[in-house]
Amino acid sequence: MAREFSTVGVVGLGTMGAGIVEVFARNGIDVVAVEISAPALERGRATLKGSTDRAVAKGKLAEADRDALHERVHFAVGLDALHSVDLVIEAVPEHLDLKQRIFAELDRVCRPETVLATNTSSLSVTEISVATSRPNQVIGIHFFNPAPVMKLVEVVRTVVTAPEVVADVEELCARLGKVDVTINDRAGFIANALLFGYLNHAVAMFESHYATREDIDAAMKLGCGLPMGPLALMDLIGLDTAYEILDTMYRRGGRDRRHAPVPLLKQMVTAGLLGRKSGRGFYTYERPGSPVVVPDEATPLATDAALADGARAIAKVGVVGSGTMATGIIEVFAKAGYEVVSVTRGMEKSAKVCEAVKTSLNKGVVRGKLAEADRDAALGRISWSATLDHLADVDLVVEAVVEELSVKKALFASLDEICKPGVVLATTTSSLPVIDVAMATQRPADVVGLHFFNPAPVMPLVEVVRTIRTSPEATATARAVCAALGKTGVVCGDRSGFIVNALLFPYLNDAVKMLEASYSTADDIDHAMKLGCGYPMGPFELLDVVGLDVSLAIQRELYLELREPGFAPAPLLEHLVTAGYLGRKTRRGFRDHSHR
Ligand SMILES: NC(=O)c1ccc[n+]([C@@H]2O[C@H](COP(=O)([O-])OP(=O)(O)OC[C@H]3O[C@@H](n4cnc5c(N)ncnc54)[C@H](O)[C@@H]3O)[C@@H](O)[C@H]2O)c1
C-alpha cells in the first residue's frame, strides 16, 4: 500500500513553486505554501490567482473548482508552518548552500516521517540530502515549466533514497495526472542535460549576431515544430535560473564547454534582465510576469515595404535539379505565381520531375486545398528544359543538385557565364559552405543560400544564408521571395548547419550518448523530451525518421567545422550506421520497425 500524501508543503513560490502549488491543489491535496517574506508571499499568491483566473477564462476550470482550489492553499512566511505536512517540495533559487540550509531547517521543523523533496534542475540531490538526518527520505521531484501544463515529472533517487519513498512518490505523480520517469542523480537528469547545451548554443548564436532573436526562435519553431524558440524559452525559465543550471551542469557534468554559460547571460542577469518574471530578457514583456511580448527597439519592422527594401524584382525563376528538393521547390514557386524554368540533365529526367510535380499538385486538388484552375495555371507557368542556356533571362536561380561541392561549383561557374547581370544565384545546400559555391562565380555578392526543408511545399521555413560576400540587396531579395512564397525566411551566417541543424543535431547526438551511457532508456528519453519540453517527437523517434546515416554526416560536419569536442559523433551512432541500421528506411535504427 503506497503512502497517501494528504498535505504537502511547497517552499518558494516563484516561477516553479507557484505552479507546483496549483498542481497539488487542483488534485484535491491541501498545500502549505511558504515564502521568505510577506511581499514574496503576495507575489506567489498573485501568480497562483493569475494562473487559475486564466484557466477559468479559458473554460478549463470551473469557478467553483477554482474557489475550492484556493481554499486548499494555506499561505505562510517561514518554514515553521510546515510542521505537520506529509511531503515538502522545495523550489527556491538554484544555489546549493541555500538549499542545504533549507533542508537542514526542514529536517528540524518537519515530522520524522515527512518526505523532503527538491525541485532542483541540476544540483546534486545527494548533496542536498546529506544536510538532513534523513537522507533516505530525500528525493528529487523535478517538475517542468509551466508545472500545471507539462505532463512530465523526473523522479530522482539517490543511492540512499528508500525504495518505498520512490514508490510513494511515483504513486503521487500518477495521482497528479503526471507521467514520471525515475532516474539516478546526475547533473541535468534527462531533459535538462539534453536541453541546456542547445539553449546555451542558441544564446551564443544571438550574442555573435549570427542571426536575430526572432529568426533563431522562428527557425526552431517552424523547422522542428517546437512549441517555442530557445530564446523565448530562456525567458520563460528565467535567465538567473538558466545561468545557475548551466553553471552547475558545467561543473558537475564533466566541464563540457557547451555548458559554460555564454557571457551575455551573466551580463543580462547582472543587469536585472531575468526574462518574463522581470518583464525583460531576450524579449520585452507587457509587464513583469506577463507572457505577452511587446515590441522594443530590436523588433524588426514586419511590413511588406520593409521586407522589400532594397530587394530586386523577381518574376522568372530557374530551378536546377531533379531530386526531391528540386521537385518541391518548382511546385512552390509555380503555385506562388512565378514563371519557372526547370532544368535537368536530360528530357527523361524532366519528364519524371514533371510527373512528380503533377502528382503532388493533384493531391492538393483531391484534398480540396487547391482549385483545379489553380493547378492548371501553376503547371502552365513551368517550362521544362535540359539545358542551362534557358536560364539566360531568369531573375533568380535556385540550385538543388546533388550535395557535392565539385558539382555545385561547376554548375555555378556555368550559371555565371549564362545568366544576365543582377540575377540572384541561390544554392539549397544543407551542409556545404555557401562561400565556396559563391567563389566559383565572378559575382559572389549575388550568391545566397536558400535552405528549404523537406517537403518544400509543406515546411514553412527557409533559411536564407548570407556569406561574407553576399550583398544586402541579394539578402533582401531572398527574404522578399520567401515572403512571397508564404514562407518564413530567417537570415543567418554561412556556418555549418545554419541555424536549425546546428542546434538540433548536437542535441540528438547527446541523446545517443546518454543512451550509450545507460543513464536511461530510449523510451524514457523520448518521453522526457515530449512530455517535459513539448517536442513533437523524441530524439530517437526523430533520428529513425531522419536516417542515422544522414544524422551522422551532419554531426561530422559540425564537429569538423567547429572542432567542439562535445560535438564528436556518438560512437553508438557510428556503430549503428556501420551495421546498416539506418532508421525507418532500413526498418531498423534505434528501434525495430519491421513489424509496423
Ligand atoms: N524555471 C524553470 O523553468 C525551472 C524548471 C524546473 C525546475 N526549476 C528549479 O526550481 C527551483 C526554483 O526555480 P524558479 O525558477 O522557480 O526560481 P524563482 O527565482 O522564480 O523562484 C524562487 C522563489 O524562492 C523564494 N525563496 C528564496 N529563498 C527562500 C527561502 N529561504 N524560503 C522560502 N522561499 C525562498 C524566492 O522569494 C522566489 O519566489 C530551482 O531549483 C530551479 O532549478 C526551475
The ligand as an SDF file (V2000), in Angstrom:
LIG
                    3D

 44 48  0  0  0  0  0  0  0  0999 V2000
   12.3870   27.9330  -14.0420 N   0  0  0  0  0  0  0  0  0  0  0  0
   12.2540   26.7450  -14.5510 C   0  0  0  0  0  0  0  0  0  0  0  0
   11.8880   26.6010  -15.7290 O   0  0  0  0  0  0  0  0  0  0  0  0
   12.5060   25.5170  -13.6900 C   0  0  0  0  0  0  0  0  0  0  0  0
   12.0280   24.2900  -14.1250 C   0  0  0  0  0  0  0  0  0  0  0  0
   12.1820   23.1710  -13.2990 C   0  0  0  0  0  0  0  0  0  0  0  0
   12.8620   23.3010  -12.1020 C   0  0  0  0  0  0  0  0  0  0  0  0
   13.3520   24.5140  -11.7130 N   0  0  0  0  0  0  0  0  0  0  0  0
   14.0310   24.5860  -10.4160 C   0  0  0  0  0  0  0  0  0  0  0  0
   13.0990   25.0680   -9.4700 O   0  0  0  0  0  0  0  0  0  0  0  0
   13.7670   25.8090   -8.4620 C   0  0  0  0  0  0  0  0  0  0  0  0
   13.1540   27.1900   -8.3590 C   0  0  0  0  0  0  0  0  0  0  0  0
   13.3810   27.8750   -9.5910 O   0  0  0  0  0  0  0  0  0  0  0  0
   12.4550   29.0770  -10.0720 P   0  0  0  0  0  0  0  0  0  0  0  0
   12.7490   29.3020  -11.4960 O   0  0  0  0  0  0  0  0  0  0  0  0
   11.0670   28.8560   -9.6320 O   0  0  0  0  0  0  0  0  0  0  0  0
   13.0920   30.2930   -9.2270 O   0  0  0  0  0  0  0  0  0  0  0  0
   12.4460   31.7190   -8.9130 P   0  0  0  0  0  0  0  0  0  0  0  0
   13.5930   32.6470   -8.7070 O   0  0  0  0  0  0  0  0  0  0  0  0
   11.4170   32.0800   -9.9000 O   0  0  0  0  0  0  0  0  0  0  0  0
   11.6840   31.4890   -7.5060 O   0  0  0  0  0  0  0  0  0  0  0  0
   12.3340   31.1680   -6.3120 C   0  0  0  0  0  0  0  0  0  0  0  0
   11.4680   31.6160   -5.1400 C   0  0  0  0  0  0  0  0  0  0  0  0
   12.0450   31.1540   -3.9280 O   0  0  0  0  0  0  0  0  0  0  0  0
   11.8610   32.1360   -2.9410 C   0  0  0  0  0  0  0  0  0  0  0  0
   12.8220   31.9410   -1.8480 N   0  0  0  0  0  0  0  0  0  0  0  0
   14.1260   32.2870   -1.8190 C   0  0  0  0  0  0  0  0  0  0  0  0
   14.6570   31.9420   -0.6280 N   0  0  0  0  0  0  0  0  0  0  0  0
   13.6720   31.3680    0.1130 C   0  0  0  0  0  0  0  0  0  0  0  0
   13.6110   30.8430    1.4320 C   0  0  0  0  0  0  0  0  0  0  0  0
   14.6780   30.8250    2.2320 N   0  0  0  0  0  0  0  0  0  0  0  0
   12.4190   30.3540    1.8670 N   0  0  0  0  0  0  0  0  0  0  0  0
   11.3270   30.3830    1.0940 C   0  0  0  0  0  0  0  0  0  0  0  0
   11.3480   30.8870   -0.1730 N   0  0  0  0  0  0  0  0  0  0  0  0
   12.5050   31.3770   -0.6550 C   0  0  0  0  0  0  0  0  0  0  0  0
   12.0430   33.4330   -3.6980 C   0  0  0  0  0  0  0  0  0  0  0  0
   11.4130   34.5140   -2.9940 O   0  0  0  0  0  0  0  0  0  0  0  0
   11.3550   33.1190   -5.0250 C   0  0  0  0  0  0  0  0  0  0  0  0
    9.9850   33.4740   -5.0220 O   0  0  0  0  0  0  0  0  0  0  0  0
   15.2320   25.8160   -8.8270 C   0  0  0  0  0  0  0  0  0  0  0  0
   15.8840   24.7840   -8.1650 O   0  0  0  0  0  0  0  0  0  0  0  0
   15.1990   25.5460  -10.3250 C   0  0  0  0  0  0  0  0  0  0  0  0
   16.3660   24.9620  -10.7970 O   0  0  0  0  0  0  0  0  0  0  0  0
   13.1670   25.6250  -12.4700 C   0  0  0  0  0  0  0  0  0  0  0  0
  1  2  1  0
  2  3  2  0
  2  4  1  0
  4  5  1  0
  4 44  2  0
  5  6  2  0
  6  7  1  0
  7  8  2  0
  8  9  1  0
  8 44  1  0
  9 10  1  0
  9 42  1  0
 10 11  1  0
 11 12  1  0
 11 40  1  0
 12 13  1  0
 13 14  1  0
 14 15  2  0
 14 16  1  0
 14 17  1  0
 17 18  1  0
 18 19  2  0
 18 20  1  0
 18 21  1  0
 21 22  1  0
 22 23  1  0
 23 24  1  0
 23 38  1  0
 24 25  1  0
 25 26  1  0
 25 36  1  0
 26 27  1  0
 26 35  1  0
 27 28  2  0
 28 29  1  0
 29 30  1  0
 29 35  2  0
 30 31  1  0
 30 32  2  0
 32 33  1  0
 33 34  2  0
 34 35  1  0
 36 37  1  0
 36 38  1  0
 38 39  1  0
 40 41  1  0
 40 42  1  0
 42 43  1  0
M  CHG  2   8   1  16  -1
M  END
$$$$
